[in-house]
Amino acid sequence: MTSRRQFIKLSALASSLFAFNKSKANELIITQSKKTIKPIVISTWRFGIEANAEAWKTLSTQGRSLDAVEAGVKIPEADPKERSVGYGGRPDRDGRVTLDACIMDEYSNIGSVGCLEHIVHPISVARAVMEKTPHTMLVGDGALDFALSQGFKKENLLIKESEDEWKEWLKKAEYKPKANIENHDTIGMVALDMNGNLSGACTTSGMAFKMHGRIGDSPIIGAGLFVDNEIGAATATGHGEEVMRIVGSHTVVELMRQGYSPEEACKKAVERIITIAKNKNKSLDELQIGFIAINKKGEHGAYCLQKGFNYAVYSPEINNQLIDAKHII
């Protein structure tokens, strides 16, 4: 039998072990909470470096992720040297520069524009659609009329270099987009702010020499961009028709919900696209798809179909670096 003295000793020992374990549990919780990396912003392609730098001005001063991603992608939108986004973007086969963009915040508010002409910053028009209309998407002349009503300036977006390329293209009029050639690239950006909230933006001039009226994945919520503030955010670049077949960015976020890391989720989405292409007997040689993603912990990742895609990362741990994405082919 256990004596009274032994019982008291055992009780004291148990109490001390409980206190020790409780302390360790609290320590573990604190350690795990420190693993969250914020703020963080990631964006597609080399022009993501300049875009991230602008977004970081907002994120590093406790600003909202929505404001950061809008400000960030406006940099390549306004740069005539970037020939696949905004001002200076390559035209469609009729010689018209048409722009697509969408934006999404932590509350699942969304705004989008498609086939928008004459406006340098379609991402800001998309945000105005989100905040000032009962709708989520406006296209074509309706999008332009709305933009003008909101004070946006009508401008000629077709610069001489793009016009010369279009005239040269007309000689053969062959529509053959190539992998990693910037005639179909997009800037997609997703960010996590200091309050732990996610937002994303996506903007492009679409594929060069496309049919007039063509809209790719970039302005389509769930395809070119998706944000779930409980899980993470993702965006896509490359051949939009292939991304839309699997609702790519939504697929990446749902895979993260299932427990996949951002990189693993992006890879799984690319693999789905490959499977569909093979079932359709479609060549992968000139096809490129890339996804980037972040989760609520601030972990980031990317994956692409074939070598050549890169993305920019800016966080307290990574000072705005360009990273080559892993690839399957």
SESE-252458 format. One record per residue (C-alpha): x, y, z; residue in one letter; residue number from 1. Coordinates in nm, 3 decimals. Layout:
REM residues N
    east   north      up code pos
       X       Y       Z    a NUM
...
END
This chain:
REM residues 329
    east   north      up code pos
   0.000   0.000   0.000    m   1
   0.107   0.358  -0.057    t   2
   0.170   0.549   0.266    s   3
   0.030   0.895   0.321    r   4
   0.380   1.043   0.289    r   5
   0.438   0.861  -0.042    q   6
   0.098   0.975  -0.169    f   7
   0.182   1.338  -0.092    i   8
   0.518   1.304  -0.272    k   9
   0.356   1.147  -0.578    l  10
   0.087   1.417  -0.586    s  11
   0.351   1.690  -0.571    a  12
   0.548   1.522  -0.850    l  13
   0.239   1.491  -1.069    a  14
   0.155   1.857  -1.012    s  15
   0.505   1.964  -1.107    s  16
   0.498   1.745  -1.420    l  17
   0.160   1.892  -1.518    f  18
   0.294   2.245  -1.471    a  19
   0.608   2.155  -1.671    f  20
   0.407   2.001  -1.953    n  21
   0.167   2.297  -1.957    k  22
   0.465   2.529  -1.979    s  23
   0.611   2.324  -2.263    k  24
   0.277   2.324  -2.443    a  25
   0.258   2.702  -2.419    n  26
   0.616   2.723  -2.540    e  27
   0.527   2.501  -2.838    l  28
   0.230   2.721  -2.926    i  29
   0.453   3.029  -2.913    i  30
   0.717   2.856  -3.126    t  31
   0.458   2.754  -3.385    q  32
   0.312   3.105  -3.398    s  33
   0.658   3.243  -3.474    k  34
   0.668   3.033  -3.789    k  35
   0.416   3.255  -3.964    t  36
   0.602   3.478  -4.207    i  37
   0.436   3.813  -4.261    k  38
   0.415   4.033  -4.444    p  39
   0.500   3.857  -4.767    i  40
   0.430   3.930  -5.133    v  41
   0.504   3.713  -5.435    i  42
   0.450   3.782  -5.802    s  43
   0.511   3.626  -6.142    t  44
   0.807   3.679  -6.376    w  45
   1.103   3.917  -6.361    r  46
   0.886   4.231  -6.359    f  47
   0.765   4.106  -6.023    g  48
   1.079   4.254  -5.865    i  49
   0.974   4.614  -5.931    e  50
   0.611   4.532  -5.857    a  51
   0.702   4.372  -5.523    n  52
   0.912   4.673  -5.426    a  53
   0.608   4.897  -5.470    e  54
   0.379   4.658  -5.284    a  55
   0.630   4.637  -4.999    w  56
   0.592   5.009  -4.931    k  57
   0.237   4.934  -4.817    t  58
   0.301   4.600  -4.648    l  59
   0.604   4.718  -4.449    s  60
   0.403   5.004  -4.298    t  61
   0.119   4.786  -4.167    q  62
  -0.089   4.848  -4.477    g  63
  -0.364   4.630  -4.619    r  64
  -0.274   4.354  -4.864    s  65
  -0.543   4.473  -5.108    l  66
  -0.381   4.816  -5.137    d  67
  -0.040   4.652  -5.173    a  68
  -0.129   4.423  -5.463    v  69
  -0.308   4.699  -5.653    e  70
  -0.013   4.935  -5.616    a  71
   0.231   4.661  -5.706    g  72
   0.082   4.546  -6.035    v  73
   0.028   4.905  -6.149    k  74
   0.405   4.929  -6.200    i  75
   0.424   4.692  -6.501    p  76
   0.083   4.813  -6.621    e  77
   0.229   5.159  -6.678    a  78
   0.565   5.044  -6.818    d  79
   0.575   5.051  -7.201    p  80
   0.880   4.824  -7.196    k  81
   0.667   4.541  -7.055    e  82
   0.501   4.415  -7.369    r  83
   0.254   4.172  -7.216    s  84
   0.092   4.394  -6.955    v  85
  -0.097   4.723  -6.980    g  86
   0.041   5.023  -7.168    y  87
   0.265   4.897  -7.448    g  88
   0.107   4.552  -7.449    g  89
   0.096   4.375  -7.782    r  90
  -0.231   4.413  -7.972    p  91
  -0.482   4.160  -8.098    d  92
  -0.492   4.065  -8.468    r  93
  -0.700   4.375  -8.541    d  94
  -0.432   4.601  -8.393    g  95
  -0.628   4.681  -8.077    r  96
  -0.476   4.661  -7.729    v  97
  -0.729   4.497  -7.497    t  98
  -0.661   4.442  -7.129    l  99
  -0.790   4.198  -6.867    d 100
  -0.758   4.221  -6.488    a 101
  -0.910   4.106  -6.162    c 102
  -0.866   4.168  -5.792    i 103
  -0.982   3.983  -5.478    m 104
  -0.962   4.070  -5.108    d 105
  -0.975   3.888  -4.775    e 106
  -1.356   3.907  -4.762    y 107
  -1.402   3.735  -5.099    s 108
  -1.497   4.065  -5.259    n 109
  -1.408   4.049  -5.628    i 110
  -1.386   4.280  -5.926    g 111
  -1.289   4.213  -6.285    s 112
  -1.264   4.370  -6.630    v 113
  -1.220   4.201  -6.966    g 114
  -1.137   4.325  -7.315    c 115
  -1.092   4.678  -7.178    l 116
  -0.937   4.933  -7.415    e 117
  -0.774   5.276  -7.366    h 118
  -0.718   5.256  -6.988    i 119
  -0.362   5.223  -6.853    v 120
  -0.461   5.068  -6.520    h 121
  -0.726   4.798  -6.565    p 122
  -0.652   4.668  -6.214    i 123
  -0.784   4.991  -6.065    s 124
  -1.094   4.971  -6.282    v 125
  -1.142   4.614  -6.156    a 126
  -1.123   4.741  -5.799    r 127
  -1.378   5.010  -5.881    a 128
  -1.610   4.742  -6.020    v 129
  -1.568   4.555  -5.691    m 130
  -1.630   4.854  -5.467    e 131
  -1.869   5.076  -5.663    k 132
  -2.103   4.848  -5.860    t 133
  -2.344   4.564  -5.778    p 134
  -2.152   4.346  -6.026    h 135
  -1.827   4.152  -6.027    t 136
  -1.723   4.182  -6.393    m 137
  -1.757   4.434  -6.675    l 138
  -1.623   4.383  -7.028    v 139
  -1.564   4.569  -7.354    g 140
  -1.740   4.899  -7.413    d 141
  -1.932   4.865  -7.088    g 142
  -1.608   4.841  -6.892    a 143
  -1.468   5.143  -7.076    l 144
  -1.782   5.350  -7.019    d 145
  -1.770   5.268  -6.649    f 146
  -1.400   5.354  -6.627    a 147
  -1.456   5.692  -6.789    l 148
  -1.748   5.761  -6.554    s 149
  -1.509   5.702  -6.263    q 150
  -1.259   5.955  -6.389    g 151
  -1.011   5.728  -6.561    f 152
  -0.835   5.892  -6.857    k 153
  -0.879   5.755  -7.210    k 154
  -0.541   5.698  -7.375    e 155
  -0.384   5.531  -7.677    n 156
  -0.214   5.215  -7.548    l 157
  -0.060   5.105  -7.879    l 158
   0.301   5.218  -7.878    i 159
   0.507   5.228  -8.199    k 160
   0.709   4.915  -8.119    e 161
   0.396   4.707  -8.069    s 162
   0.235   4.851  -8.380    e 163
   0.543   4.767  -8.589    d 164
   0.542   4.409  -8.458    e 165
   0.173   4.376  -8.541    w 166
   0.228   4.499  -8.896    k 167
   0.510   4.250  -8.938    e 168
   0.291   3.973  -8.800    w 169
   0.018   4.056  -9.053    l 170
   0.247   3.948  -9.338    k 171
   0.196   3.582  -9.242    k 172
  -0.074   3.611  -8.975    a 173
   0.039   3.292  -8.801    e 174
  -0.092   3.245  -8.449    y 175
   0.174   3.039  -8.273    k 176
   0.230   3.136  -7.910    p 177
   0.560   3.002  -7.775    k 178
   0.652   2.890  -7.427    a 179
   0.830   3.152  -7.214    n 180
   0.810   3.414  -7.489    i 181
   0.648   3.724  -7.346    e 182
   0.353   3.741  -7.579    n 183
   0.119   3.579  -7.330    h 184
   0.257   3.660  -6.986    d 185
   0.071   3.802  -6.692    t 186
   0.164   3.966  -6.368    i 187
  -0.015   3.788  -6.089    g 188
   0.052   3.895  -5.731    m 189
  -0.066   3.762  -5.394    v 190
   0.018   3.904  -5.053    a 191
  -0.024   3.838  -4.681    l 192
  -0.024   4.150  -4.463    d 193
   0.070   4.203  -4.098    m 194
  -0.292   4.147  -3.993    n 195
  -0.278   3.801  -4.147    g 196
  -0.508   3.891  -4.437    n 197
  -0.464   3.781  -4.798    l 198
  -0.540   3.958  -5.125    s 199
  -0.444   3.913  -5.488    g 200
  -0.435   4.089  -5.823    a 201
  -0.384   3.974  -6.181    c 202
  -0.346   4.186  -6.496    t 203
  -0.243   4.129  -6.858    t 204
  -0.279   4.236  -7.218    s 205
  -0.334   3.872  -7.305    g 206
  -0.189   3.675  -7.591    m 207
  -0.038   3.879  -7.872    a 208
  -0.237   3.875  -8.196    f 209
  -0.532   3.696  -8.036    k 210
  -0.878   3.717  -8.191    m 211
  -1.050   4.038  -8.093    h 212
  -1.267   3.971  -7.790    g 213
  -1.057   3.681  -7.661    r 214
  -1.038   3.667  -7.283    i 215
  -0.803   3.432  -7.105    g 216
  -0.780   3.317  -6.747    d 217
  -0.641   3.639  -6.599    s 218
  -0.970   3.821  -6.524    p 219
  -1.153   3.503  -6.425    i 220
  -1.179   3.458  -6.049    i 221
  -1.087   3.098  -5.971    g 222
  -0.883   3.057  -6.290    a 223
  -0.624   3.334  -6.301    g 224
  -0.657   3.426  -5.933    l 225
  -0.817   3.298  -5.616    f 226
  -0.799   3.402  -5.251    v 227
  -0.938   3.216  -4.950    d 228
  -0.846   3.403  -4.634    n 229
  -0.870   3.087  -4.424    e 230
  -0.631   2.888  -4.644    i 231
  -0.417   3.080  -4.893    g 232
  -0.400   3.248  -5.232    a 233
  -0.279   3.155  -5.579    a 234
  -0.240   3.305  -5.923    t 235
  -0.147   3.173  -6.267    a 236
   0.042   3.271  -6.581    t 237
   0.097   3.123  -6.924    g 238
  -0.158   2.981  -7.166    h 239
  -0.489   3.087  -7.017    g 240
  -0.703   2.840  -7.207    e 241
  -0.527   2.553  -7.031    e 242
  -0.555   2.716  -6.687    v 243
  -0.929   2.766  -6.731    m 244
  -0.985   2.396  -6.803    r 245
  -0.904   2.313  -6.440    i 246
  -1.002   2.645  -6.276    v 247
  -0.634   2.652  -6.189    g 248
  -0.588   2.899  -5.905    s 249
  -0.894   2.771  -5.718    h 250
  -0.759   2.418  -5.762    t 251
  -0.427   2.520  -5.605    v 252
  -0.601   2.675  -5.304    v 253
  -0.824   2.372  -5.256    e 254
  -0.518   2.145  -5.265    l 255
  -0.363   2.359  -4.991    m 256
  -0.687   2.313  -4.796    r 257
  -0.627   1.939  -4.819    q 258
  -0.286   1.984  -4.658    g 259
  -0.051   2.024  -4.953    y 260
   0.222   2.284  -4.927    s 261
   0.205   2.576  -5.174    p 262
   0.469   2.417  -5.396    e 263
   0.306   2.074  -5.388    e 264
  -0.035   2.225  -5.466    a 265
   0.106   2.415  -5.765    c 266
   0.272   2.097  -5.893    k 267
  -0.050   1.896  -5.865    k 268
  -0.235   2.159  -6.067    a 269
   0.028   2.151  -6.341    v 270
   0.003   1.772  -6.350    e 271
  -0.372   1.795  -6.406    r 272
  -0.315   2.021  -6.704    i 273
  -0.062   1.776  -6.848    i 274
  -0.308   1.489  -6.812    t 275
  -0.579   1.680  -6.997    i 276
  -0.339   1.786  -7.273    a 277
  -0.223   1.428  -7.323    k 278
  -0.581   1.302  -7.336    n 279
  -0.644   1.556  -7.611    k 280
  -0.323   1.451  -7.790    n 281
  -0.199   1.806  -7.753    k 282
   0.174   1.875  -7.777    s 283
   0.336   2.020  -7.468    l 284
   0.638   2.154  -7.656    d 285
   0.519   2.514  -7.687    e 286
   0.297   2.514  -7.380    l 287
   0.383   2.688  -7.056    q 288
   0.178   2.712  -6.737    i 289
   0.301   2.849  -6.407    g 290
   0.135   2.880  -6.066    f 291
   0.248   3.063  -5.754    i 292
   0.087   3.041  -5.411    a 293
   0.114   3.139  -5.045    i 294
  -0.067   2.998  -4.744    n 295
  -0.177   3.152  -4.414    k 296
   0.159   3.072  -4.256    k 297
   0.334   3.284  -4.516    g 298
   0.487   2.982  -4.684    e 299
   0.527   3.026  -5.058    h 300
   0.581   2.802  -5.357    g 301
   0.553   2.771  -5.732    a 302
   0.562   2.514  -6.010    y 303
   0.553   2.526  -6.387    c 304
   0.523   2.298  -6.684    l 305
   0.867   2.352  -6.831    q 306
   1.187   2.537  -6.747    k 307
   1.184   2.913  -6.784    g 308
   0.927   3.047  -6.539    f 309
   1.039   3.251  -6.239    n 310
   0.874   3.449  -5.964    y 311
   0.971   3.721  -5.718    a 312
   0.946   3.694  -5.338    v 313
   0.967   3.974  -5.081    y 314
   0.939   3.898  -4.709    s 315
   1.127   3.966  -4.385    p 316
   1.340   3.661  -4.471    e 317
   1.379   3.708  -4.848    i 318
   1.475   4.053  -4.973    n 319
   1.290   4.065  -5.305    n 320
   1.462   3.783  -5.491    q 321
   1.379   3.623  -5.824    l 322
   1.344   3.246  -5.793    i 323
   1.337   2.991  -6.073    d 324
   1.031   2.774  -6.032    a 325
   1.063   2.397  -6.034    k 326
   0.932   2.238  -6.350    h 327
   0.806   1.903  -6.475    i 328
   0.946   1.903  -6.830    i 329
END
